Amino acid sequence: MLLSLVVQFIQQLFQRRRGGAGPNWEPAAEPTPAQAQRHAAWVAERVYRNWLGPYFKAYHLKKGGAAGRRGLRVELLHENGRQGALFFYDSSIGPGNFEHLYQLLGERIVGLGYHRSCHDCRQRRHEQLREHTIKQLFKPNPTDCAESGRCNQRYGLITLDLVVLNGQPLFIRLSTNPVHEACFTPPQSFEALLKTVFDEPVADAAIVARIAEYQKG
């Protein structure tokens, strides 16, 4: 019964229209100094290499119609001018590592010339399900393109969500929404964003051994 509710919940997510932060949204909590220090250690030890490359591969397999039942799961997202993907949680990752991964993706987006304009959270109930969503919206910094003189939108607006059901991570959703105005440069593709953010070497044995240390957060 619970599994069918989860499936129904995911189907509804694909059908929803994108909207602004409504009255159910409130500012998300920022990491404590101890949490920030632990995350910095996770990044320094490159634990993310256990999943970024595999997710990148899974995305392209899914897009090419060759995705199988083994490995990490990715679903494509196309709606209302947005393009994106859902990177589903796997029990082998652990909630702690998945949350660090979500935080890292936001940091990498900022490093591409963006600023975070929104960091909100929302809690809702769906029958037996408790949904907790953390949303980040990133806007390109207002810099001009030297060649065209137009504002460089890079990949357009970027939304990064973490969805948790009943205290268990469900997926990370990453999407882009280009700005179609003459004063902006043409956007780079979603695939180009994925390559920049996700394309990482395969984890070596020492990095694989770090997984257990951060699985529980």
N, C-alpha and C positions, 0 to 999 in steps of 0.2 A: 504494500500500500504506500509506504513512504517513498519507495523508489519511483512509483508512478507519479507521485506528487512532484518529485524533483524533475522528472522528465517533462511534465506539464509546465512547470515553472520555467524551464529552459526554453520551451517552445514559445511561451508568452514573451520572453525577452526578445526573441527574434521578431515578434510582431509589434512591439512597442515603438512608438514614435519618440524621437529624441526631443526632450524638453529641457527647459532651464530648471535651476534649483528651486523647487516649490517650498511650501511651508513645512514640509516634513524634513527638510535638510537643515543641518546645523554644522558649524565649524568642526572639523575633525581635530582630534588631539595630536599635538606634535610629540615626537619621541622625547623621553626623558634623557638627561645626560648619560645615564648608564646604558639605556637602549641605543643611543647614538654611538657610544663607544663600542658596543658589541657589534653594531652594524658595520662600523668602520673596520673592525677586525675581520668580519666576514668578507668585506670587499677586498681588503689587503691580501687575504689568503686566497682570493679568486675562486671562492666556492661556487660562484655563479656559473663557472665553466661547465659544471655538471649538467646544466639545463639550457643555457642560451643557445648553444649550437644545436642540440637535439630539437628544441622547439622550432628553430629556424628551418631545420630539415623537415620536420613534420608539417610545417606550413606549406612548403613547396610540394611535398608529396600530396597533401590534401588538395592544393590548387591544381595539380596535374592529374588528379583522379586516381592516384596510386596509393592512397593512405590505407593502412591495414589496421588490424586490431592490436598489434604490438607497438610498444613505444608510446611516447607522449601524444596526447590528443589535442588537435587544433581544429576549430571550426571557423569558416570564413564569414565575414559580416559585410553585407551590402545593403544600405538603406538610406533613403533621403539624402543622397549625395555623399554619404559617408562611405569610407572603405576601411575595413579593419579585420581583426581576428580575435577569437576567444582562445586563450591558452589555459586548458583545463588542468586542475590540480591532480596530482597522482600521489597516492599514499607513500610511495618510495621517497618523495621529496621531504615531507614533513611540514607542518604548519609554519614553523619558525623560518625555515629556508624559503618558503613561498612568500612570506611577508617581506623578508629581506630582498627577494627578487623583485617584488612590486616596488619597493622603495628605490632599488637600484635603477629600474627603468625610468622612474621620474627624474633621478639625478642625471642620467644620461641624456634625457630630453633637454633638460636645462643646459647641459653642456653643448648642445647643438645650436645655441642662440635663442633660447626660449626663456620665458619667465612664467612661474606658476601664478595664475590669476584666481584660482579656486581650489580649495582643499576642504571638501565637505563630506559629511557622512549621513546616513539615513538608516533607520531600523523599521522594518515592517513585518507583519505576520501574514502568512498564506496557509490557512488551515493548520496543519501540524508543523509548518516550516517557519523558522525565524530568519528573515533575511537581513543581513547587515552589509551595506554597500559603502565603500569609500571611493570618492570621486575626486580626481584632479583634472583641471583644465589648464592647458598650456597655450600661451599666445606667443608668436614670434616677437622678438625685440624689434622696435621700430628703427630698422637700419635700411638704407637705400642700396640697391644693386648698382655697382659702379658702371656696368655696361648699359643698363636701360634707364637708370635714374628713378625707377619705380621702387616702391617699398618691397623688400624681399620677404615674401611670406614663407619661404623654405618649404615645409610640407603642409602648410595650412594650419588650422587649429588642431590641437591634439588632445584627445581625451583618454585618460587612463583610469580604469576602475578595478577595484578588487571586490568581488562578491563572495560573501561567506554565508553558508546555510547551517543553522543549528550549531554554530561555533566551529564548523569545519570549512576550510576554503573550498570554493567551487571553481572559480576561474578568475583570470586576469583578462580584462578586455582593453585592447588598444585600438584606437580608431583615429582617422584623420578626416577633417572637414575643410576642403579648400575654400578660399575666398575668391569669388568670381567677380572681381571689380577691375576696371582698367588701370587703376593706380597701383595694383599689385602685380608682382612677377608671376608667371605660371608656376603652379606648385610642383614640387618634386613628387614622385610616386610613393605610394605606401610601401611598395617593395623596396625602394631605396632606403626608406626609413628603417625598415626591418633589418636590412643588410648592415646598416650603420650601427644599430643598437644591439642586434642579436648575433651577428656573425663572429663567433669566437672559436679558438682552437679547442680540440677535445681535451677534457680534463685528464691529467695524469693520475697515477696511483695515489700520490700524496694529497691531491685535491679531493679525490673520491673519498679518501679516509676522513675528510673533514665533515662529511655530510651528517653523520650521527651527532656531532658536537652541537649542531645548530637546529636539529630537527624539531625540538620542542620550543624553540624561541629563546 
